[in-house]
Amino acid sequence: MSAVKLMTLVRKEWLEQLRSFKLIWIPLVFALLGIMQPLTNYYMPVIIEKAGNMPEGAVIEMPVPSGAEVLAGTLSQFGMIGLLILALAFMGAVSGDRNSGAASLVLVKPVSFLSFILSKWLGMMTLLWGALLIGYAASWYYTWLLFETVDFAPFLLSYVLYGLWFTFILTAVLLFSTLLRSAAGAAFSALGLALLLTALSGIAPKYMGWSPSSLTGFAYEAVQGGFDASASFGWSIGVTILLIAAGIAGSSALLRRQPALD
């Protein structure tokens, strides 16, 4: 696999993202989600007072959340809305090219199937990690302005852990996009996998500590300063990385079997 050919394909992915405005609107959406969480927490008493039909003279007193709690809430917003946006944005990463025949036009050239898949994956990861950083950093900044300072180390560790969980899910989107003809089917299959793993981790946390979905819990613990690198943490990191690698290899193998769809 030539690094030059791979980077050429990656630049092609970035150009397509720019032309489709994904490089603009996805980071903006994440920035908006990141800013909304501290602002909503800060102005919640006012919002309830104006919209809650409270009796005249009623005083609303709400406990002031810590900066760590605000950032944990931001991660939760990313895990719901942000993940949905990313899955929908990349649901046709491979299936769209296969249906249109664009994949066949690229693969008739001296380009390996793995290079094709890796270029898709690297393009997705660049946008994912960049948008997540922009949104989370915006939340971190406004949390500092409105509440209190959260140390950089917990912020960075929680960002990396949540980014790794997102990487796993978007790799699943890529795999399902290679497997299925329908782009929507790829997105909702990956989101269904995320929901299933999250539900199983909530029901049986003792037996699902190895699951990639456990990374979200570790991220919440990290930002709140209560992180403990237990044995299940290492298993979760290792299994997630292995599944990501398997997803990339599986996508390449599936594409090799049928580069285009009739």
N, C-alpha and C positions, 0 to 999 in steps of 0.2 A: 504493500500500500504506500503510494507516494505521498509525502507530506505536502508537496506543492499542489498536486491534484486535489488533495483533501481541502486545503485552504482555499483553492479556487472555488470549490463547491460551497464551502462555508460562506465565502463572500457573496456568492449567488443567493444563498439563503438570506443573508442580511439585506441584500438589495431588494429581494421580494418582500421582506418585512417592512422595509422603508416605503416601497411603492404601495403596499396595502395599509400603510400608516400604523402598523402594529408597534413599530419602534417608538411611536409617539403616544398613541392613546392608551396602551397597556401600562407604561410607567405613570402616565397621568392618573389613571384610575387607581393604581396602587398608592400614589401620593395622596389622592383624595381620601381613600380609605384610611390611610395612616393619620392624616390630619383630623379626620372626623372623630376618631375615638377619643383623644384627649379633649377636644372641644365639646363633644357631647357630654362627657363626664363632668366637665367644668361648669357647663351651663344647664345641667339637668334640673337643678332646683327651679331655675327660671322657666324652663320648658314646662315642667309640671305645673307651676303656678299659673302660667298663661293658658295652658291647654286643659287643665284638670278640673275646671269649674269649682275651685276651692272656695269655701266660705270666706267672706270678707274678714280680713284681719288674721287669717290663719297663717301661721309661720311654718315653713318647711325646713326641717333640719335633716340633712343627709350626711352620713359619714364621708369624710374626704378620702378618696382612694389614694393609695400610695402610688408612686411612679411605676413601680414594678407591676402593680395590678392593672394600671392603664396599658402598659406595654403588652401584658398577657392578653388583655382584651383585644388589642390590635392584632396579635397573632391569631386569635380566634376568628376575627373578621376576615383575615387573609385566608384562613383555612376553609371558610364557607364561601364567601363571594369571590375572593381572589382565585381560588382553585377552580371554581366554575368558569370564570372568565378565561383562564389559561387553557383549560381543557377544550372549551368551545373554539378558542382562537387557533388551536393546533390540531383539531380533530381530523382535518383533511390533509395532514402533513404528507402522508404517503398515498392514501387512497385517492386523493384528488389527482396526483400525478399519474397513478396507475390507470384511473378511469379515462383521463384525457390522452394517455399515450405519451405524456412528457417523460415519464420514467424510462420508457423504452428508448426514446431519443437520446437520453443521457447515457444509458447503459450500453448502447451499441458502440460507444466510444471506449477507449481503454480505461474504463473506470470500474473498479470492483464494487460489488454489491455492498460490502462492508463500508467502503468509503462513502457511498451514497447515503446509507443509513446514518453513519457517523456525522456527516455534514448536516443532515436534518436535526440530529440530536444536539450537536454543538450550537447550531443556530437557535434552537429552542432554549438551551441552557443559558446562553448569553443573555437573552431577553428575560428569562425567568429570574436569574440571580440579580440582574441589574434592576429590574422593576421591584423585586422584593427589597433590595437594599434602599432604593429611593423611598419607597413607602414606609419602611420601618425606620429609616433615619429621620424622615419627616415627623413621624410619631414621637420618636425619641426627643427631637428638638422641641416640639410643642409641649411634651410632657415636662421637660426642663423649664420652659417658660411659665407654665400654668400650675405645676405641682412641685416637683422636686427633681433633683438630678439622679439619674440611674447610671451607675458605673459602666464604663465602656466594656469591660470584660464580660459581664453577664449579658449585655446587649449583643456583643459579637457572637458569643457561644450560642445563644438562643437563635440568632439569625442563621448560623451555619446549620444547626440541627433542623430548623424548620425548612431551610432550603434543601436539605438532603431528603426530607419527606416529600417536598414538592418535586424534586428530581425523580424520585421513585414513581410518583403518580404520572408525571409527564412521559417517563419512559414507557409506562403501561399504555398511555395514549398512543405513543408511537407504535407499540407492538400491536394494539388492536386496530390501528389505522392501516397497518400492513396486512393484518389477518382478514379484516372485514371490508366489504365493498362500501358500506354506508359510513360516511364521516360522523353522522350523529350517533350511530351505533358504537363507534370507537370512543367517542367522548363519554357517553353514558355507561359504557362497560367499565371504563377506567374509574369514573366517579362511583359506580356501584361497588367496585373493588375497594375504593377508599372508604366508603361507608361501611362495608362489611368488616374490614379490618378494624376500623375504629370501634364499631359495635362490639366485636369480639374482645377487643382490648378492654372495653369498659365492663363487659360481663365477667370476663375471666382474666383479670390483669396478672394474676400469679402465673398463669400458664401461657400468656401471650406477651411476656416481656421481651421476647426475641423479635416480635413483629415490627415492621417499619413504622406502623402507626404509633408505637410507643415513643417515637422520637418527638411527637407533639407534646406529650406529657413531660419528657425530659427538657424540652425547650421552655415550657411554662415554669418548671422548677429552676432552670438555669437563670431566667430573668428575675425571678423572685429571690435568688440567693440561697435557695435550699437544695442545690444540686448535689447529688451524691453519685459518683461514678461506680455504680454497682456492676455485678457480673452481667445482669440483663442488659445494661447499657452497651457493653462491649458486643454482646450477641446481636443486639438490635442494629448497631452500626455495621457489623460484619455481614449480617444477613441482607441488609438493605443494599450494600455495595455489591454483593454477589448477585442479588436479584436484578439490579440495574444492569450489570454486565450481561446476565443471562437474557434480559429483555432486548438489549442491543443485538446480541448474537442471534436470538430467535427471530428478530425482525429481519436481519440479513438473510437467514436461512429461508424464511417464508417468501421474501422478495425474489430469491434465486429460483424458487420453484415456479413462480409466475410473475414476471416483471410487469405485465399489463393485464387489464381485465377487459373482456369483450362486452 
